[in-house]
Amino acid sequence: MRKLDLHGKKHEEVLVLVEDYVLENQRRLPIKIITGNSKKMKSYCYEILDKYNMKYFVPAHNLGEIIILQ
């Protein structure tokens, strides 16, 4: 599964990184975004995923990642 790791990324760059990653890989789903525990980082990701009506979930065993299904 392809993944985007946001550790060490600045909040300002996250919106662009996530949007580019999702659009470039929308035909290769499922994909993963590793957010870590930052609530702000997660909210930026959710904003982009919701913008494109992507289906996603946060696995119970790792709350620091988002799996995008569709």
Buried (B, 14 or more C-beta within 10 A) or exposed (E): EEEBEBEEBEEEEBBEBBBEBBEEBEEEBBBBBBBBEBEEBBEBBBEBBEEEEBEBEBEEEEEBBBBBEE
